Amino acid sequence: MAWLEQNKPALANQLKALPWVSDGVDDSEREAAEALIEAAVWYPVSFSALLEKPWVGDSITQHETTAIRRIRWAAKDAPELAQEILQKSWVQDGIARDEAAVIYYLYWTVRAEDETLQQAVVEKAIEILAMPFLDTVESPDALAVRSLERFEDAGSEAFLELMSHPTLGDGITDEEAKTVVLLGATNEKKPESVPVLLDGNGVYREERTIDLPYSGETLLAVIRLRNRVNDNMNRLEHAVRSAEGFMGESLTTNYVAWYFDEATSSPTTPGTNYQAHITSKPYFDDPNDDRWSNTPLHIAHEVGHYYWTGSSNQRWIREGGADLLAYLSENDRSGRPIESHRSECTFFDNISELEAADPERGTDQYRCYYALGSRLFVDLYHSLGADTFEQGFRSLYLKRLQDDPYDDCEGTGLGICHVEAAFRAGASDDVAGRVDEVLDRWYGPRP
């Protein structure tokens, strides 16, 4: 700021005049303030355009911070894209979650994997921004941009070829965006399905709009490569309602797409929540398959990953948290007891041993993340009771979203420190003792 005040005092005064800056920048505003300072120093055109937006003068939200930061970096790497973003009608009146996601993933798209194709990718990103599906922004649109960024990340040349396909080349529509959502992950795991999805023949989409207490209007979609009618849409709705109801927080999207194909994260993985959509093996959609009865538990687990996700999370928390939501969903749907259905981990005595193990142990080790994580949370649920557990579980989730300055735990990459803090905060000696007993049993020695 000192350099800006000395060398560009007019811009510095504009920044200092913002109400949320003039009364002192707090921790939640610091990132946005730093990005605006950087923009003023190096990219004054983008800085001035940002300050023209009324929402920049109001209190800054996390979504608006994301937009400011990515526009600042786009001004460096793709200044034409930055200017086009700043001209969009939906950037004028505040930045909602899905709008921030579009800006975020468009920026990462232009960080081309093949530098020789950088300019071509930038030009294509500008074309995408001008397409009909981004005239306004809803969850399918944001997830489609996320999917396209993933496609480019796998190869710039293939991305440019994709965008020249007749289905996309003439401009993605809102309807087409719902299918584009699937392309990024499918391209990585089963590329032969991409032309099928683009062509649309033999692709069946069943949709249902529901109203949720926290997320509001949410579109559910079941997408198949064969024409079937079964109960899976009802199962999906139940899983979504159950997860949101217990977490007491909105989903991360208003478009939940469940796609049946072999394009899961590995050949042995039954299903994967890619955050843009969920992919499950086709046998979960076949009432004649012996595994059909496991579909409700399976989809409830994958829906649970809308809350319990992120590469920074400890895997046992991520998988154990999703499992817990699945058990609650199935208990509510069918009366199934709330208990772990995972095979016991025979390779490690507790989670601390698992964390310290060689990460190359492979499938057997990965199964232990599920087995031990789910048992720890189920044990906490029964030891603390539903209400006390729910409070701690929600608290743990919020620590994943934002660093808690009062818990003495580092960052939002959850670990045992965060679990202990979430479930012991404000607890009576009796409850704290029960928490310690469960953590000692399943985690082992704590740092």
C-alpha positions, 0 to 999 in steps of 0.5 A: 500500500505504501508504494501505491500511496507514493507512486499512484496516490489517486488510485490509493485514495480510491481504494482507501475511500471504500467503506470496508477499507476505511474502517480497517481491514479485518481478516475476512477482507484482507485477501480482497484488499491485497488483490485490489492493491496488486491490481492498482499497481500493475493493472490499473484498467482492471482496478478502475473497472472493479471499483466501478462495481457497486458491490466492491464498495459494500462489504466483501463476501468470500465469493466476491473475494474469489472474483476479485483475485481471479480477475486480478490474475486474468488481467496478467495472463489474459487481459482480454478475458479480464475485460470481457468478464468485467463487462458481463451483466451478472458481474455488475450487481454482486457475485454469487457462488456460481458466478464466482465459480465461472470466473474462477474456472475460466481463469484456470482454463486459460492457464493452458497446459500447452503453452504454445496453444495459450493464445488459442485457449484464451480466445476460446475461453472468451468465446465460451464467456459469450455463449448463451449459457453464460448470459445468466449463471446458474449451477449447471452453467458453473459446473459446465465451465468447471468441466471444460477447465478439467478437459483443458487441464488434460490437454489443450489440443483436445480441449480446442478440438472439443470446442470445435465440435458442432454441438458446442462450436455454435454456442453452448445453450442452457440445456447443453450445459447440463451435459457438458458438466459430464465431459471433463471427468468422463474424458479422463476415465472413459473418453469413448463416452464423450462423443456419445454424450455430445451426440445425444442419441442414446443419452437419457436424462430424467430431471426433477426440481425440488425445493430444499430448506437451505439450498432452495430450488435444486435440479436433480438429474439422472443421466443414463446411456440406456433407457430405463425407468426405476426408483433411482430418482426417488433415491437421489432425492431422499439422499439429498434431502437427508444430507442437507437436513442433517448438515444444516447447510446448503449443498455446494450446488443447485444441480445434482447430476447422477450419471451411470457409466464406467467412468469412475475414478478407477476400474474398481471404484463403484462411484465417484463424486467429481463435484461437477457430477456423480458417476456410478457404475451401471449396475447400480441402475439395474434392478436385475443386478444383485448389487441393486439393493446397495444403490440407496446406501451408495448414492447417499455416500456420494451425495455426502461428498458434497460436504465431505470433500477436498484434497486437503482433507484427511481421507479418513475424515472425508470418507468417514463423514460421507459414510456417516451421512449415508448411514443416517439416510438409510436409517431414515429411509429403511430403518437400517441400523446406524453402523459401519458396513465396511469390512474391518481394517486388518492392516492398522490398529488405529488411524494414527498408524494409518496416517504414518504408513507408506502411502504406496500401500495401495487398495488395502490401505485406502479401504482402511480410510473408510473402515476406520473413519466410518467407525470413529464417527459412528462410535461418536454418534452413539456415544454422544447421542444424535443432538450432541453429535450433530452439533459437533459434526456441523462444527467440523464441517464449518472448520473445513470451510473457514479457518477457526482462529479459536481452535488452535488447529492449523488451516482448513485441511482437517485432521485429528486436531479439528475433530477433537476441537469440534466435538469437545468445544463447550462440552461438559466434562462427561461429554469431553471424556466420552469424546476422548474415549472414542478418539483414543479407541479409533485414532490412537495416540494424539499429537 
